[in-house]
């Protein structure tokens, strides 16, 4: 039962299986829904696509599903049937004749079973965006021509009106010209969906993708397309770049688009013309070299006619910052002349003609020019080693070039120039350009320090010599020029300039046994010590330890005329001192040796001058050396016996001198003691005198104070009396004014009364006349009596009125009245003594 079930083939719908008849060799295709029992000679098999053979398998392994392509998919069928009919559903099918080696593209929706020997691949239709494309190839030109119009194509509808027709016209493919192996590009700008027809296949890229991405370029970006014929195409953004069928994008680091090269006034690129072209009215021929800087072109896009020249890894040449006091050596590659470019400057060398050099100093030069600088010594040793390695590489490259039989100029260019954009076969993914992903430029400086630049040109620039204060150096060139640099100063050596060395004797006494070599001449406050052995007139040898103070004066060009000025100085003065001291005996010289030595070396002090600084010193005209001071450190007698005798004599002299000094001191002490006593007595007397003077001054001061007090009191009393007198005068003035006022008032009243009286008299006269007229018969006696009566009344009135006047004037009323009536008709009323006839008037 179990075996029979295992021999039953049951196929569901959408299933099929291959069964091989082992007796006849036929392979029968069973297509479901179907059920059958297999004979013992029937074996289930499946078609192996790799070996292209039928392999026996178990029954379950032989059952396969239909090849199904939904809408938007397609089937690539290999070895199609001659009648293009698939196996019939629900039955067994004998093997049909196949077109071996052919393949067809069947768009969906479609599904069917495969004949034995057929192979099928179901692929999704290719959806394209506007920046994507397909690369298709013609694998059978007749089928491609016949079925070209059967391709499933959906046009791209996202383009502006009119542009689509223009691009389709430019990218249209003539089906009649299709040939085997041709490649074509299906652009996403024209087609949004594509299923190839029979005879056309879509190629995969290296990653296995059918749809390929075009390159979208933004501004300041470009890409490079390399054709199979070796030509390159440079396309600048903004643009969407589709390659031609025979082109491929040059990539580097996975990027196919690159940033434009940013240049400024301090940077540039070095290019060589590899194909003739004309730009802005100027023609360039093959072999021309250009150095393009930011002054001519701030943004640089490469051209196919230009090749970038690099030295090592340097593509963009940057200006070198030369600070103040520093410099760079610049080689002119045409003339071979080396010049010195001094700072401050931003120096951009033109690589066509100029090259910045570094000068390598020998260890001896480093030791002389920069004594004790181990860092500089080590650095120059490393530079020498690198130079040797470079020379070895150049010799090796020269041997290779000699084998190629290149001309000398070509060999030199090949040694110096590493040309970019070579025409060698570049591997996929390699390029000479850096990628870019945005419009920003990547700078070499840190973003937070855009305005700062760290300069470290310690060993990059020209050799700098610092002449310190009080020192000088001699600079010579290979052309024989020489100059003296006096410190404090900084000097930049030209490439052919060196420092002239001098030798100095060392030790005490100075000798040539051990010479010190240096390039720095100390010209101020130089100190040279020496030991001179001399002999006196009495044949006694002395060792004199001296220290000379030396300056260099006059023309600096003479200072280095003597190579060893120390030996020159000491040898000359030794001879002078030996000759001069030979004229003195030991005792005299030992007593006044220092002064004599100073006179010998520095010259005599001018008359009237007490300062040693006035001495003229000793001048050496050969090199301008001037000894302005001498220090005598020690004078040593070499003969010990003579030294002891001299010292004993000197000791005796000293003892005698000390005794005399003691006596002299005692005398001086006594004199000073008496003088001090006298001074004390005089001081005490002066103190008493001073006390008396003080007392006298105090008494005088007290008297002066008392007198001042009395004077003040008298002055106060005088002021009080003066004030009282002034008040009295004011009171008298007031009284006088009052009297004047009263007198004026009395006179006024008198005038008024007089006027009234005159008026009354007139009235009385009138009355009298009237009375006279009325009484002419009155007797003379009556008239006299009446007249006397009137006069009496008048006299009374006047006496009454005159009373105040008599008081003021100090006279009696009678006198005043008499004065008033003198000569008047009333004068008779008064007697000769001034009395009135009427006794009543006296009252």
Secondary structure, DSSP 8 states (H G I E B T S, - for coil): -HHHHHTEEEE-TTEEEEEEETTT--EEEEESSEEEE--TTEEEEEEETTTTEEEE--HHHHEEE-EEE-TTEEEEEES-BTT-----TTSEE----B-TT-EEEEESSEEE---TT-EEEEEE-EE--TTEEEEEEES-HHHHHHHGGGSEEEE---S-TTHHHHHHHHH---GGG--TT-EEEEETTTEEEEE--TTEEE---TTS-SSEE-EEE-TTEEEEEEETTS-EEEEESSEEE---TTEEE--BTTBS-EE-EE--TTEEEEEEE-S-EEETTEEE-TT-EEEEETTT-SEE---TTEEEEEBTTB-EEE-EEE-TT-EEEEEETTT--EEEEESSEEE---TTTEEEE-----HHHHHHHTTT-HHHHHHHHHHHHHHHHHHHHHHHHHHHHHHTT--HHHHHHHHH-EESS--S---TT--SS-B-SSS----SS-GGGTT------TTTS--EEEE-TTEEEEEEETTS-EEEEESSEEEE--TTEEE--EEEEETTTTEEEEEEEES-EE-SSEEEEEEEEEE-TTS-EEEEEEEEEEEE-S-GGGTTSSS-HHHHHHHHHHHHHHHHHTTS-HHHHHHHHHHHHHHHHH----TT---GGGS--EEETTTTEEEEEEEEEEEEES-HHHHHHHHHHHHHHHHHHHHHHHHHHHHHHHHHHHHHHHHHHHHHHHHHHHHHHHHHHHHHHHHHHHHHHHHHHHHHHHHHHHHHHHHHHHHHHHHHHHHHHHHHHHHHHHHHHHHHHHHHHHHHHHHHHHHHHHTTT--HHHHHHHHHHHHHHHHHHHHHHHHHHHHHHT--HHHHHHHHHTTSTTGGGB-TTS-BSSGGGG-
